[in-house]
Amino acid sequence: MPVSTKPPTRVLPALALAAFACVWLLDLGVVQPNRIVSGTGYGLYAATGWFGAVVVSFLLAVVIVLATRLTPKRFGALILLLTTALMAQPLLLEVFALRKLPEDSAYARIGIGAGFWCLAFFLALMLLETLGRYKASRRLQFSVVLLVVVSWWFCASREGLSSLSLIREYANRADQFSQALTTHLSLSLGAVAISAVLAFGLALAMVRRERLRRPLLGLVSFMQTIPSLALFGLLIAPLGALSAAYPFLQTLGIRGIGWAPAMLALIAYSLLPMVRNTYVALMEVPEPVVDAGRGMGMNERQIFFKVKLPLALPVIIEGVRITTIQAIGLTAVAALIGAGGFGTFIFQGLGQAAMDLVLLGALPTVFLALAADAILSALKFQRAPR
């Protein structure tokens, strides 16, 4: 495994010190008498006792020592240490629940404090930085992420964390959560798929007819500048009038609110990155490579599919990556017009002042965006020309 030859970085010790400060200065967890009241916060020592405080402090101290003078032999130890710390972090909440949750209150629950989130954030940053400097393979990176995700899922299913407010919100809405996941993926990925086909056609039209470049790019750029809520609102009236004039559209679910205006708005927002990337990728294929293909006897169709498109594919995939992440985020906003998805939980939680319900919608949205970024980034590097 190749190891970075860069000079020792100060990023890792700084991140470890920041994690140390946050975990001691901020609340690790909160005891709430019910789902709405904010409750009482507890720091690391009060939440886990001296044993938990010593273990966390010792772990961060070891990370600082290893990160201060990184050597090829220490990279593996640092990756193992950070991965283990991330995997075991939910156990802190389980210890906190056993120590502080009152047994005589049926509605009491524990919430996740800012110190816990900051610790997870800084540990993840340190792990990513270490993997990057270690020049870890895609397989190793995927294995580390899979271990962390599986361990958190396993810890969340344990009886010790059944009192966690976030898990209780999920348990009360398990069926709604599954439906929201299906709706969110259908809207975002469906819009990306339709936009990819449209963008490819528009880019080809601009490549073949240069005079179309300015008006088409101007049109998709204009749609990108309209605020999302404004675009959702602008589509309500025409789609409502259209469904009233043609009742059969209502049987298809096309109304002024719901999935139809959300899908159209997401397609409009998704066009610019993919049109621009596809056009630039096709135009920047080196002319000597094209001439070499012609010299080998290829016709224009063969040149496009065997020369231009393979060389342009990494840049095209980059446009799809940007668009997919953007669509996943905007789909949450589409819940305001009745489109469904995880945004439903976010806005319900804001209306009820229940922040764990907000997290029930926000965290899966973030996870889907990160998963899409990782998958499409790996596909882009795999398709990159050697």
Secondary structure as a PSIPRED ss2 file (coil, helix, strand):
# PSIPRED VFORMAT (PSIPRED V4.0)

   1 M C   1.000  0.000  0.000
   2 P C   1.000  0.000  0.000
   3 V C   1.000  0.000  0.000
   4 S C   1.000  0.000  0.000
   5 T C   1.000  0.000  0.000
   6 K C   1.000  0.000  0.000
   7 P C   1.000  0.000  0.000
   8 P C   1.000  0.000  0.000
   9 T C   1.000  0.000  0.000
  10 R C   1.000  0.000  0.000
  11 V H   0.000  1.000  0.000
  12 L H   0.000  1.000  0.000
  13 P H   0.000  1.000  0.000
  14 A H   0.000  1.000  0.000
  15 L H   0.000  1.000  0.000
  16 A H   0.000  1.000  0.000
  17 L H   0.000  1.000  0.000
  18 A H   0.000  1.000  0.000
  19 A H   0.000  1.000  0.000
  20 F H   0.000  1.000  0.000
  21 A H   0.000  1.000  0.000
  22 C H   0.000  1.000  0.000
  23 V H   0.000  1.000  0.000
  24 W H   0.000  1.000  0.000
  25 L H   0.000  1.000  0.000
  26 L C   1.000  0.000  0.000
  27 D C   1.000  0.000  0.000
  28 L C   1.000  0.000  0.000
  29 G E   0.000  0.000  1.000
  30 V E   0.000  0.000  1.000
  31 V E   0.000  0.000  1.000
  32 Q E   0.000  0.000  1.000
  33 P C   1.000  0.000  0.000
  34 N C   1.000  0.000  0.000
  35 R C   1.000  0.000  0.000
  36 I C   1.000  0.000  0.000
  37 V C   1.000  0.000  0.000
  38 S C   1.000  0.000  0.000
  39 G C   1.000  0.000  0.000
  40 T E   0.000  0.000  1.000
  41 G E   0.000  0.000  1.000
  42 Y E   0.000  0.000  1.000
  43 G C   1.000  0.000  0.000
  44 L H   0.000  1.000  0.000
  45 Y H   0.000  1.000  0.000
  46 A H   0.000  1.000  0.000
  47 A H   0.000  1.000  0.000
  48 T H   0.000  1.000  0.000
  49 G H   0.000  1.000  0.000
  50 W H   0.000  1.000  0.000
  51 F H   0.000  1.000  0.000
  52 G H   0.000  1.000  0.000
  53 A H   0.000  1.000  0.000
  54 V H   0.000  1.000  0.000
  55 V H   0.000  1.000  0.000
  56 V H   0.000  1.000  0.000
  57 S H   0.000  1.000  0.000
  58 F H   0.000  1.000  0.000
  59 L H   0.000  1.000  0.000
  60 L H   0.000  1.000  0.000
  61 A H   0.000  1.000  0.000
  62 V H   0.000  1.000  0.000
  63 V H   0.000  1.000  0.000
  64 I H   0.000  1.000  0.000
  65 V H   0.000  1.000  0.000
  66 L H   0.000  1.000  0.000
  67 A H   0.000  1.000  0.000
  68 T H   0.000  1.000  0.000
  69 R C   1.000  0.000  0.000
  70 L C   1.000  0.000  0.000
  71 T C   1.000  0.000  0.000
  72 P H   0.000  1.000  0.000
  73 K H   0.000  1.000  0.000
  74 R H   0.000  1.000  0.000
  75 F H   0.000  1.000  0.000
  76 G H   0.000  1.000  0.000
  77 A H   0.000  1.000  0.000
  78 L H   0.000  1.000  0.000
  79 I H   0.000  1.000  0.000
  80 L H   0.000  1.000  0.000
  81 L H   0.000  1.000  0.000
  82 L H   0.000  1.000  0.000
  83 T H   0.000  1.000  0.000
  84 T H   0.000  1.000  0.000
  85 A H   0.000  1.000  0.000
  86 L H   0.000  1.000  0.000
  87 M H   0.000  1.000  0.000
  88 A H   0.000  1.000  0.000
  89 Q C   1.000  0.000  0.000
  90 P H   0.000  1.000  0.000
  91 L H   0.000  1.000  0.000
  92 L H   0.000  1.000  0.000
  93 L H   0.000  1.000  0.000
  94 E H   0.000  1.000  0.000
  95 V H   0.000  1.000  0.000
  96 F H   0.000  1.000  0.000
  97 A H   0.000  1.000  0.000
  98 L H   0.000  1.000  0.000
  99 R H   0.000  1.000  0.000
 100 K H   0.000  1.000  0.000
 101 L C   1.000  0.000  0.000
 102 P C   1.000  0.000  0.000
 103 E C   1.000  0.000  0.000
 104 D C   1.000  0.000  0.000
 105 S C   1.000  0.000  0.000
 106 A C   1.000  0.000  0.000
 107 Y C   1.000  0.000  0.000
 108 A C   1.000  0.000  0.000
 109 R E   0.000  0.000  1.000
 110 I E   0.000  0.000  1.000
 111 G E   0.000  0.000  1.000
 112 I E   0.000  0.000  1.000
 113 G C   1.000  0.000  0.000
 114 A H   0.000  1.000  0.000
 115 G H   0.000  1.000  0.000
 116 F H   0.000  1.000  0.000
 117 W H   0.000  1.000  0.000
 118 C H   0.000  1.000  0.000
 119 L H   0.000  1.000  0.000
 120 A H   0.000  1.000  0.000
 121 F H   0.000  1.000  0.000
 122 F H   0.000  1.000  0.000
 123 L H   0.000  1.000  0.000
 124 A H   0.000  1.000  0.000
 125 L H   0.000  1.000  0.000
 126 M H   0.000  1.000  0.000
 127 L H   0.000  1.000  0.000
 128 L H   0.000  1.000  0.000
 129 E H   0.000  1.000  0.000
 130 T H   0.000  1.000  0.000
 131 L H   0.000  1.000  0.000
 132 G H   0.000  1.000  0.000
 133 R H   0.000  1.000  0.000
 134 Y C   1.000  0.000  0.000
 135 K C   1.000  0.000  0.000
 136 A C   1.000  0.000  0.000
 137 S C   1.000  0.000  0.000
 138 R H   0.000  1.000  0.000
 139 R H   0.000  1.000  0.000
 140 L H   0.000  1.000  0.000
 141 Q H   0.000  1.000  0.000
 142 F H   0.000  1.000  0.000
 143 S H   0.000  1.000  0.000
 144 V H   0.000  1.000  0.000
 145 V H   0.000  1.000  0.000
 146 L H   0.000  1.000  0.000
 147 L H   0.000  1.000  0.000
 148 V H   0.000  1.000  0.000
 149 V H   0.000  1.000  0.000
 150 V H   0.000  1.000  0.000
 151 S H   0.000  1.000  0.000
 152 W H   0.000  1.000  0.000
 153 W H   0.000  1.000  0.000
 154 F H   0.000  1.000  0.000
 155 C H   0.000  1.000  0.000
 156 A H   0.000  1.000  0.000
 157 S C   1.000  0.000  0.000
 158 R C   1.000  0.000  0.000
 159 E H   0.000  1.000  0.000
 160 G H   0.000  1.000  0.000
 161 L H   0.000  1.000  0.000
 162 S C   1.000  0.000  0.000
 163 S C   1.000  0.000  0.000
 164 L E   0.000  0.000  1.000
 165 S H   0.000  1.000  0.000
 166 L H   0.000  1.000  0.000
 167 I H   0.000  1.000  0.000
 168 R H   0.000  1.000  0.000
 169 E H   0.000  1.000  0.000
 170 Y H   0.000  1.000  0.000
 171 A H   0.000  1.000  0.000
 172 N H   0.000  1.000  0.000
 173 R C   1.000  0.000  0.000
 174 A H   0.000  1.000  0.000
 175 D H   0.000  1.000  0.000
 176 Q H   0.000  1.000  0.000
 177 F H   0.000  1.000  0.000
 178 S H   0.000  1.000  0.000
 179 Q H   0.000  1.000  0.000
 180 A H   0.000  1.000  0.000
 181 L H   0.000  1.000  0.000
 182 T H   0.000  1.000  0.000
 183 T H   0.000  1.000  0.000
 184 H H   0.000  1.000  0.000
 185 L H   0.000  1.000  0.000
 186 S H   0.000  1.000  0.000
 187 L H   0.000  1.000  0.000
 188 S H   0.000  1.000  0.000
 189 L H   0.000  1.000  0.000
 190 G H   0.000  1.000  0.000
 191 A H   0.000  1.000  0.000
 192 V H   0.000  1.000  0.000
 193 A H   0.000  1.000  0.000
 194 I H   0.000  1.000  0.000
 195 S H   0.000  1.000  0.000
 196 A H   0.000  1.000  0.000
 197 V H   0.000  1.000  0.000
 198 L H   0.000  1.000  0.000
 199 A H   0.000  1.000  0.000
 200 F H   0.000  1.000  0.000
 201 G H   0.000  1.000  0.000
 202 L H   0.000  1.000  0.000
 203 A H   0.000  1.000  0.000
 204 L H   0.000  1.000  0.000
 205 A H   0.000  1.000  0.000
 206 M H   0.000  1.000  0.000
 207 V H   0.000  1.000  0.000
 208 R H   0.000  1.000  0.000
 209 R C   1.000  0.000  0.000
 210 E H   0.000  1.000  0.000
 211 R H   0.000  1.000  0.000
 212 L H   0.000  1.000  0.000
 213 R H   0.000  1.000  0.000
 214 R H   0.000  1.000  0.000
 215 P H   0.000  1.000  0.000
 216 L H   0.000  1.000  0.000
 217 L H   0.000  1.000  0.000
 218 G H   0.000  1.000  0.000
 219 L H   0.000  1.000  0.000
 220 V H   0.000  1.000  0.000
 221 S H   0.000  1.000  0.000
 222 F H   0.000  1.000  0.000
 223 M H   0.000  1.000  0.000
 224 Q H   0.000  1.000  0.000
 225 T H   0.000  1.000  0.000
 226 I C   1.000  0.000  0.000
 227 P C   1.000  0.000  0.000
 228 S H   0.000  1.000  0.000
 229 L H   0.000  1.000  0.000
 230 A H   0.000  1.000  0.000
 231 L H   0.000  1.000  0.000
 232 F H   0.000  1.000  0.000
 233 G H   0.000  1.000  0.000
 234 L H   0.000  1.000  0.000
 235 L H   0.000  1.000  0.000
 236 I H   0.000  1.000  0.000
 237 A H   0.000  1.000  0.000
 238 P H   0.000  1.000  0.000
 239 L H   0.000  1.000  0.000
 240 G H   0.000  1.000  0.000
 241 A H   0.000  1.000  0.000
 242 L H   0.000  1.000  0.000
 243 S H   0.000  1.000  0.000
 244 A H   0.000  1.000  0.000
 245 A H   0.000  1.000  0.000
 246 Y C   1.000  0.000  0.000
 247 P C   1.000  0.000  0.000
 248 F H   0.000  1.000  0.000
 249 L H   0.000  1.000  0.000
 250 Q H   0.000  1.000  0.000
 251 T H   0.000  1.000  0.000
 252 L C   1.000  0.000  0.000
 253 G C   1.000  0.000  0.000
 254 I C   1.000  0.000  0.000
 255 R C   1.000  0.000  0.000
 256 G C   1.000  0.000  0.000
 257 I C   1.000  0.000  0.000
 258 G C   1.000  0.000  0.000
 259 W H   0.000  1.000  0.000
 260 A H   0.000  1.000  0.000
 261 P H   0.000  1.000  0.000
 262 A H   0.000  1.000  0.000
 263 M H   0.000  1.000  0.000
 264 L H   0.000  1.000  0.000
 265 A H   0.000  1.000  0.000
 266 L H   0.000  1.000  0.000
 267 I H   0.000  1.000  0.000
 268 A H   0.000  1.000  0.000
 269 Y H   0.000  1.000  0.000
 270 S H   0.000  1.000  0.000
 271 L H   0.000  1.000  0.000
 272 L H   0.000  1.000  0.000
 273 P H   0.000  1.000  0.000
 274 M H   0.000  1.000  0.000
 275 V H   0.000  1.000  0.000
 276 R H   0.000  1.000  0.000
 277 N H   0.000  1.000  0.000
 278 T H   0.000  1.000  0.000
 279 Y H   0.000  1.000  0.000
 280 V H   0.000  1.000  0.000
 281 A H   0.000  1.000  0.000
 282 L H   0.000  1.000  0.000
 283 M H   0.000  1.000  0.000
 284 E C   1.000  0.000  0.000
 285 V C   1.000  0.000  0.000
 286 P C   1.000  0.000  0.000
 287 E H   0.000  1.000  0.000
 288 P H   0.000  1.000  0.000
 289 V H   0.000  1.000  0.000
 290 V H   0.000  1.000  0.000
 291 D H   0.000  1.000  0.000
 292 A H   0.000  1.000  0.000
 293 G H   0.000  1.000  0.000
 294 R H   0.000  1.000  0.000
 295 G H   0.000  1.000  0.000
 296 M C   1.000  0.000  0.000
 297 G C   1.000  0.000  0.000
 298 M C   1.000  0.000  0.000
 299 N C   1.000  0.000  0.000
 300 E H   0.000  1.000  0.000
 301 R H   0.000  1.000  0.000
 302 Q H   0.000  1.000  0.000
 303 I H   0.000  1.000  0.000
 304 F H   0.000  1.000  0.000
 305 F H   0.000  1.000  0.000
 306 K H   0.000  1.000  0.000
 307 V H   0.000  1.000  0.000
 308 K H   0.000  1.000  0.000
 309 L H   0.000  1.000  0.000
 310 P H   0.000  1.000  0.000
 311 L H   0.000  1.000  0.000
 312 A H   0.000  1.000  0.000
 313 L H   0.000  1.000  0.000
 314 P H   0.000  1.000  0.000
 315 V H   0.000  1.000  0.000
 316 I H   0.000  1.000  0.000
 317 I H   0.000  1.000  0.000
 318 E H   0.000  1.000  0.000
 319 G H   0.000  1.000  0.000
 320 V H   0.000  1.000  0.000
 321 R H   0.000  1.000  0.000
 322 I H   0.000  1.000  0.000
 323 T H   0.000  1.000  0.000
 324 T H   0.000  1.000  0.000
 325 I H   0.000  1.000  0.000
 326 Q H   0.000  1.000  0.000
 327 A H   0.000  1.000  0.000
 328 I H   0.000  1.000  0.000
 329 G H   0.000  1.000  0.000
 330 L H   0.000  1.000  0.000
 331 T H   0.000  1.000  0.000
 332 A H   0.000  1.000  0.000
 333 V H   0.000  1.000  0.000
 334 A H   0.000  1.000  0.000
 335 A H   0.000  1.000  0.000
 336 L H   0.000  1.000  0.000
 337 I H   0.000  1.000  0.000
 338 G C   1.000  0.000  0.000
 339 A C   1.000  0.000  0.000
 340 G C   1.000  0.000  0.000
 341 G C   1.000  0.000  0.000
 342 F C   1.000  0.000  0.000
 343 G H   0.000  1.000  0.000
 344 T H   0.000  1.000  0.000
 345 F H   0.000  1.000  0.000
 346 I H   0.000  1.000  0.000
 347 F H   0.000  1.000  0.000
 348 Q H   0.000  1.000  0.000
 349 G H   0.000  1.000  0.000
 350 L H   0.000  1.000  0.000
 351 G H   0.000  1.000  0.000
 352 Q H   0.000  1.000  0.000
 353 A C   1.000  0.000  0.000
 354 A C   1.000  0.000  0.000
 355 M H   0.000  1.000  0.000
 356 D H   0.000  1.000  0.000
 357 L H   0.000  1.000  0.000
 358 V H   0.000  1.000  0.000
 359 L H   0.000  1.000  0.000
 360 L H   0.000  1.000  0.000
 361 G H   0.000  1.000  0.000
 362 A H   0.000  1.000  0.000
 363 L H   0.000  1.000  0.000
 364 P H   0.000  1.000  0.000
 365 T H   0.000  1.000  0.000
 366 V H   0.000  1.000  0.000
 367 F H   0.000  1.000  0.000
 368 L H   0.000  1.000  0.000
 369 A H   0.000  1.000  0.000
 370 L H   0.000  1.000  0.000
 371 A H   0.000  1.000  0.000
 372 A H   0.000  1.000  0.000
 373 D H   0.000  1.000  0.000
 374 A H   0.000  1.000  0.000
 375 I H   0.000  1.000  0.000
 376 L H   0.000  1.000  0.000
 377 S H   0.000  1.000  0.000
 378 A H   0.000  1.000  0.000
 379 L H   0.000  1.000  0.000
 380 K H   0.000  1.000  0.000
 381 F H   0.000  1.000  0.000
 382 Q H   0.000  1.000  0.000
 383 R H   0.000  1.000  0.000
 384 A C   1.000  0.000  0.000
 385 P C   1.000  0.000  0.000
 386 R C   1.000  0.000  0.000
